[in-house]
Amino acid sequence: MAQKIKIRKFKIKKGDKVVVLTGRDKGKRGQVLEVLRSEDRAIVSGVNKVKRHTRPGPQGAGGIVEKEAAIHLSNLAIEDPKTGKPTRVGYRFLDDGRKVRFAKGSGEVIDV
């Protein structure tokens, strides 16, 4: 018997400007560096910084390295291109037939 594969559509993509809604970094803004689809998480620049103690190896010297950790997609909202506030995302079709995302707050198209 074949397994059903659950296909999820994420409204947040790599390169989007997002705002953190909850947690210790609430209100911070950043750009999405990577979306981890299997975990429903994203890595955002400058947000959710953690310190990792690494031992020296062939790649480089050891020490305490500060880097961004993944944050759950439910804690992120896309930044409205017009107002800069967090907004919800909808989809619409343009005259040329392309499907694009738009900000529900201002109606501004997010995808260019």
trRosetta pair geometry for C-beta under 8 A, 3 or more apart (Angstrom, degrees):
i j d omega theta_ij theta_ji phi_ij phi_ji
8 37 7.2 164 67 -168 114 93
8 40 7.7 -60 136 -91 165 94
10 13 7.0 138 104 -71 104 63
10 35 6.2 154 109 -175 163 147
10 37 6.9 -125 -23 -114 138 83
10 73 6.5 -101 -142 -134 111 158
11 78 7.1 -97 133 -29 102 126
11 89 4.3 157 -180 67 131 142
11 101 6.7 131 -159 -127 85 136
12 16 5.5 -127 -157 50 72 153
12 18 6.4 27 -137 -85 125 134
12 32 6.2 153 165 -75 103 157
12 35 6.5 160 106 -102 89 126
12 42 6.1 -70 119 -57 133 154
12 73 5.8 -170 33 -142 134 106
12 76 6.0 45 -92 104 161 130
12 78 6.4 -168 -100 -66 84 93
13 16 5.4 109 59 -29 65 113
13 32 6.8 152 103 80 33 148
13 35 6.6 -70 -139 -27 35 144
14 32 5.4 -134 -126 112 36 105
14 33 7.1 -13 -142 151 89 16
14 34 6.3 9 -105 -106 108 31
14 35 5.8 -116 -55 -7 79 97
15 31 6.5 -18 -151 -175 31 106
15 32 6.3 -36 21 65 22 91
16 31 7.1 164 83 -151 34 63
16 32 4.8 26 49 11 81 123
16 78 5.7 -68 177 -120 129 96
16 79 7.9 157 163 25 84 83
16 110 7.4 12 -125 175 103 127
17 29 6.7 14 -180 -178 93 105
17 30 7.5 -171 -147 103 61 23
17 31 5.7 -38 -96 -96 62 71
17 32 8.0 -131 -72 -4 18 81
17 78 7.2 81 78 -161 60 67
17 79 4.4 -54 114 39 100 125
18 29 7.0 174 89 -149 41 63
18 30 6.5 -21 60 66 82 66
18 31 7.5 127 16 -118 80 23
18 32 5.9 65 -6 -49 124 96
18 42 7.6 79 16 99 165 150
18 44 6.0 -93 62 -117 121 134
18 76 4.6 1 176 -171 138 111
18 77 6.5 146 -159 73 84 33
18 78 5.8 -59 -104 -103 73 40
18 79 6.1 -164 -111 -20 16 88
19 27 7.1 -23 -171 -146 99 26
19 28 7.5 161 -152 85 57 37
19 29 5.3 -28 -98 -97 70 80
19 76 7.2 141 70 -157 41 62
19 77 5.3 -25 61 65 92 88
19 78 7.8 32 15 123 83 8
19 79 5.3 110 -30 -78 98 88
19 85 7.6 -41 -13 -177 163 35
19 86 4.4 -112 61 -77 134 98
20 23 6.4 -76 170 54 120 106
20 25 4.7 11 95 109 171 95
20 26 5.7 -130 112 -113 100 30
20 27 6.6 -34 68 28 89 25
20 28 4.9 19 20 54 123 82
20 29 7.6 -140 2 -75 79 34
20 30 7.8 32 -34 16 100 102
20 44 7.4 -177 -65 75 101 161
20 47 5.7 166 -53 -146 132 137
20 48 8.0 158 -106 -38 143 93
20 71 7.0 -56 -116 166 108 161
20 75 6.1 4 -155 146 76 96
20 76 6.3 -40 -104 -100 51 66
21 26 6.7 -21 139 -131 20 84
21 75 5.4 -153 49 -168 91 53
21 76 6.7 -162 -2 -89 96 13
21 77 5.5 79 -56 -11 114 107
21 86 6.4 91 -85 -129 95 168
22 26 5.7 -7 -135 -92 18 106
22 75 5.0 -101 49 -134 89 97
23 26 5.8 159 60 -51 52 80
23 48 7.6 -1 131 -87 147 97
23 71 7.4 -138 33 -143 166 116
23 75 5.8 27 -11 -159 122 143
25 28 4.4 -51 174 18 93 132
25 47 4.9 119 161 -153 159 86
25 48 5.8 -95 -8 -55 149 62
25 71 7.7 -79 53 -102 135 148
28 46 6.7 -149 173 119 125 99
28 47 5.1 160 106 -102 133 99
29 79 6.3 46 -138 -73 116 141
30 44 4.1 110 89 163 128 100
30 45 4.5 -171 -171 66 113 67
30 46 4.6 -172 -100 53 124 97
30 47 4.7 -133 6 -19 147 111
31 44 6.9 158 75 -155 27 72
31 45 5.0 10 52 22 79 120
32 35 6.4 18 172 -58 128 87
32 42 5.2 -46 -138 179 107 131
32 43 7.3 105 -161 74 61 51
32 44 5.7 -43 -98 -99 52 75
32 76 8.0 78 -82 -177 110 158
33 42 7.9 138 46 171 63 83
33 43 4.7 -53 61 100 106 99
33 44 6.7 169 4 -110 87 19
33 45 5.6 110 -47 -52 111 84
33 68 7.1 119 21 71 141 148
34 42 6.8 171 90 -157 50 63
34 43 4.6 21 50 38 93 112
35 41 7.8 166 -160 95 53 42
35 42 4.9 -25 -108 -105 64 91
35 73 7.8 42 -143 -84 99 117
36 39 4.5 -4 122 42 118 108
36 40 7.6 -31 92 35 83 16
36 41 4.6 -2 56 68 115 87
36 42 6.7 -166 16 -84 77 34
36 43 7.3 77 -24 -22 103 89
36 70 5.7 -24 12 -125 140 142
37 40 7.6 23 -169 -71 31 41
39 70 6.7 32 103 149 140 159
40 72 6.2 20 116 -149 94 80
40 73 5.2 -100 172 15 77 114
40 74 7.6 24 152 -20 119 89
41 70 3.8 52 149 167 135 121
41 71 6.3 151 -158 71 91 25
41 72 5.5 -57 -102 -97 80 42
41 73 6.4 -141 -103 -30 24 78
42 70 6.6 143 68 -152 19 80
42 71 6.2 -34 65 62 72 77
42 73 5.8 87 -12 -85 105 78
42 76 6.3 -27 45 -7 132 161
43 68 5.2 112 -169 113 93 118
43 69 7.4 -126 -117 141 88 16
43 70 5.4 -60 -72 -95 75 64
43 71 7.5 123 -104 13 32 78
44 47 4.1 0 91 43 112 126
44 48 7.0 87 51 20 96 105
44 68 6.5 -148 68 -171 46 142
44 71 6.1 -33 11 28 112 126
44 76 7.0 167 -56 -105 142 133
45 68 6.5 -104 -115 -53 30 157
46 49 7.4 -33 -165 -53 33 108
46 68 7.1 -16 2 -86 16 122
47 68 6.4 51 63 -138 56 114
47 71 6.3 -43 124 -21 116 148
48 68 5.9 75 77 -160 83 74
48 69 4.8 -100 137 59 110 83
48 70 7.4 -63 107 80 152 14
48 71 4.8 -177 -29 -62 153 109
49 66 5.6 17 -178 179 112 102
49 67 7.1 169 -145 92 70 16
49 68 6.0 -50 -93 -93 58 55
49 69 7.5 132 -135 3 11 84
50 66 7.3 175 87 -148 30 62
50 67 6.7 -27 61 66 75 64
50 68 7.7 88 17 -152 80 15
50 69 4.5 43 -1 -33 126 122
51 64 5.3 -3 -173 -176 113 104
51 65 7.1 147 -157 75 59 39
51 66 5.3 -32 -98 -94 71 73
52 64 7.3 152 74 -157 39 54
52 65 5.0 -25 64 65 92 92
52 66 7.8 165 18 -89 73 24
52 67 6.4 -14 6 24 118 108
53 62 7.9 31 173 176 64 103
53 63 7.8 -106 -145 141 57 23
53 64 5.7 -27 -98 -100 66 71
53 65 7.9 167 -91 20 17 75
54 57 7.8 -81 163 4 102 106
54 62 5.0 -152 105 -143 72 74
54 63 6.6 -2 57 51 87 45
54 64 7.8 155 18 -102 74 21
54 65 5.4 19 -1 0 121 120
55 62 4.6 -30 -163 -108 23 141
56 60 7.5 -109 -141 112 69 43
56 61 5.3 -31 -112 -149 100 43
56 62 3.7 -89 -48 -19 62 99
57 60 7.2 19 63 45 70 44
57 62 7.3 88 -8 -67 69 90
71 75 5.6 -96 163 73 104 126
71 76 6.5 109 109 -49 115 109
72 75 5.0 86 71 4 84 104
72 76 7.8 -168 99 -6 48 91
73 76 5.7 -66 -153 38 44 109
77 86 3.6 60 94 -163 136 111
77 87 6.5 148 162 42 111 30
77 88 7.4 -56 -149 -77 108 45
78 86 7.2 117 67 -152 37 62
78 87 5.9 -51 82 64 86 80
78 88 7.9 79 41 -153 101 10
78 89 5.5 67 19 -61 141 113
78 101 7.9 -171 -90 146 177 136
78 103 6.9 -138 105 -101 118 90
78 110 6.5 -18 170 -117 147 149
79 84 5.9 -13 -177 -154 107 44
79 85 7.3 154 -150 79 65 15
79 86 6.6 -52 -98 -93 51 47
79 87 7.3 71 -171 16 15 91
80 83 4.5 13 93 47 132 88
80 84 6.2 -51 67 3 83 14
80 85 5.2 7 21 57 121 66
80 86 7.3 76 -17 140 89 4
80 87 4.2 84 -67 -19 97 134
80 103 4.5 106 -125 -162 80 154
80 105 4.9 -57 -97 60 142 132
80 106 5.4 111 -171 1 123 118
80 108 6.7 104 -173 42 81 124
81 103 6.4 -159 15 -21 82 140
81 106 7.4 -121 58 62 72 140
81 108 4.8 -130 58 123 108 143
81 109 8.0 -20 29 76 148 42
81 110 6.4 173 -27 -108 120 62
82 103 7.0 -154 15 63 99 150
82 105 7.8 -154 55 99 110 103
82 106 4.0 -172 41 178 139 173
82 108 4.6 168 -30 -34 110 148
83 87 7.8 110 53 -51 113 123
83 105 6.4 -83 27 123 135 135
83 106 5.9 174 -12 -55 104 129
85 105 6.5 -159 78 -171 109 174
87 103 4.4 39 111 -160 155 99
87 104 5.7 178 174 46 101 75
87 105 4.0 -103 -117 -5 121 117
87 106 7.2 -70 -102 5 159 83
88 103 7.7 118 70 -161 45 55
88 104 4.2 -7 73 23 93 135
88 105 7.3 128 31 -35 69 80
89 101 5.1 -14 -170 -168 113 114
89 102 7.3 141 -156 69 63 35
89 103 6.9 -44 -103 -103 60 43
89 104 6.8 -126 -75 -20 10 95
89 110 6.9 -32 -128 -5 106 152
90 101 7.2 142 75 -157 35 62
90 102 5.5 -29 67 63 86 86
90 104 5.2 97 -16 -76 109 92
91 99 5.9 6 -174 -177 112 99
91 100 7.2 160 -149 82 65 33
91 101 6.0 -43 -95 -100 65 54
91 102 7.4 140 -110 16 17 83
92 99 7.5 175 92 -148 25 60
92 100 6.4 -24 66 62 71 79
92 102 5.6 0 15 0 112 130
93 97 6.4 -21 -173 -149 110 31
93 98 6.9 157 -153 80 63 35
93 99 5.5 -36 -95 -94 73 63
93 100 7.7 127 -115 16 24 75
94 97 7.0 -35 73 31 74 20
94 98 4.8 5 35 55 114 87
94 99 8.0 -152 5 -77 78 18
94 100 5.9 44 -33 1 107 121
94 109 7.9 30 -78 -110 114 145
100 109 5.3 8 134 -153 140 109
100 110 7.2 172 166 53 94 69
100 111 4.2 -144 -147 56 92 116
101 109 7.4 116 83 -163 49 61
101 110 4.4 -34 96 50 101 119
101 111 5.2 101 32 -18 83 102
102 107 6.2 -2 165 -166 126 39
102 108 6.5 171 -159 87 84 33
102 109 5.1 -49 -100 -102 89 49
102 110 6.1 -176 -106 -4 26 84
103 106 5.1 22 94 42 122 85
103 107 6.8 -47 75 5 76 12
103 108 4.9 10 33 55 115 84
103 110 6.0 113 -42 -57 81 100
104 107 7.7 24 -152 -72 21 49
109 112 7.2 118 118 -86 110 52
